[in-house]
Amino acid sequence: MTIENTKILTGWGRTNPVMSSKLELPVNSDWPAMLKALSSSGVIARGLGRSYNDAAQLSGGSFIDTTIWNQVIHFDPAKGILTAQAGVSLDQIMKEFSEYGFFVPVTPGTRQVTIGGAIACDVHGKNHHKDGSFAQYVMAFDLATPTGVVTVTKEEHPQLFNATCGGMGLTGVILNATIKLIRIETSYIKVDTHKTKDLDQTLSMMEEQDHNYRYSVAWIDSLSQGASLGRSVLTRGDHALLSELDAPLRKAPLAFKPKALISAPDIFPSGLLNVFTVKAFNEIWYRKAPNAETGAIQHSSAFFHPLDSVNNWNRIYGPRGFIQYQYVVPFPEVEVVRRSLELLTKHRAGSFLSVLKRFGKPSGGLLSFPIEGWTLALDLPVGSARLPRLLDQLDQMVLEANGRVYLAKDARVRRGVLEQMYPNLSEFKNIVSSVDPTRILSSDLTRRLGI
């Protein structure tokens, strides 16, 4: 066992460090004894640290580094079923299995996410309206709890399965998992791009056309006002077929070797991204998008993970960092999206990256974020005196609409709000108590929210 004291981030997008002990443990450890030995200070599992929140850190406690568990255990090419250790990343899966014609069923906006983290956060992507979230492709996982190690499946352990998927690591440490991959003919995406004039057009196009595409997302100009409020660049796509590629691309249609093109230097001052610079960026981004382009071919890395091409891209926010705020509200409450954009302009809070998507059916995870409805994600620079009041107002709007915020990105929701957002919280707590009666597994998120 290796132990070292280390400073980790308070949310990946923020830069205030906290002291914690990093543990490097063999995957075949005596887990009940090991976890019991850590009961006085508490412990939580941590993967690649790309969450924007405080769910994978524990100030003054310990975190288990799962990234050293990075071995593929078994792959069935006939069925596309992969068993791998929890520290294997989506990036590793894509690089190793794309050439054989397989792709991850769900990917968030970065490939730098471990399988364990993807399950613990029940991550979603641009295809939720069609395919759901990551948990719906998980067949089994080995879970180390203070009461023992158990192989969890939805059929044999439905309660523990649903508590773990989206459970922020509080039911135990995921050691390995078996997941179902999807088949692809190429590593490219056939993309349609449309520029909309306002929010009404954006919403109507998504409502009427999203079912025609596997992937759909709208970038929204968060600072447009008046008749242009909610103008967007709407991007939809599907995995390209071999017959849809030009001759040069057909030579290596399944190649997947993305590289970071540049690295953001650690020189950006706080305040560089403000209402003026964000407004200018949004104007340029909107103008450069095509009014209507169909059938464009993009490599999947560019379509799904554009920010992965810039190392340490979060540095552009400066030392104060940023908060990502993401909520979902049921489809009938779509006016919350409009009111959110109006609130951003009122508070002069420009979001560098504002993304709107539609969610389909939920996975069944007790604390899983997606419900059927509209989800809006906002990147907001830290520093404005208006920001806390803005976020509190957004919380209230979301609560009144029977919506919720995404725990994998939250670092500031107040205690007492969670019960209203997640009605299965009591059931979740009961299951946690059954596998971890003394609450050895904890995090800064659980302390803040009183879970």
Secondary structure, DSSP 8 states (H G I E B T S, - for coil): -EEEEEEEESSTT---EEEEEEEE--TTS-HHHHHHHTTTT-EEEE-S---SSSTT--TTSEEEEGGG---EEEEETTTTEEEEETT-BHHHHHHHHGGGTEE-S---S-S--BHHHHHHTT---TTHHHH--GGGGEEEEEEEETTEEEEE-TTT-HHHHHHHTTSTT-S-EEEEEEEE-EE-S-SEEEEEEEEESSHHHHHHHHHHHGGG-SEEEEEE-TT--GGGTT-EEEEEEEE--GGGS-HHHHTSTT-------EE--TT--TTSSSHHHHHHHHHHHHHHS-SEEEEEEEEHHHHH-GGGGEETGGGGG-TT-EEEEEEEEEGGGTHHHHHHHHHHHHTT---SSEEEEEE-S----TT----SEEEEEEEEETT-TTHHHHHHHHHHHHHHTT-EE-TTT-S---TTSHHHH-TTHHHHHHHHHHH-TT--B--HHHHHHT-
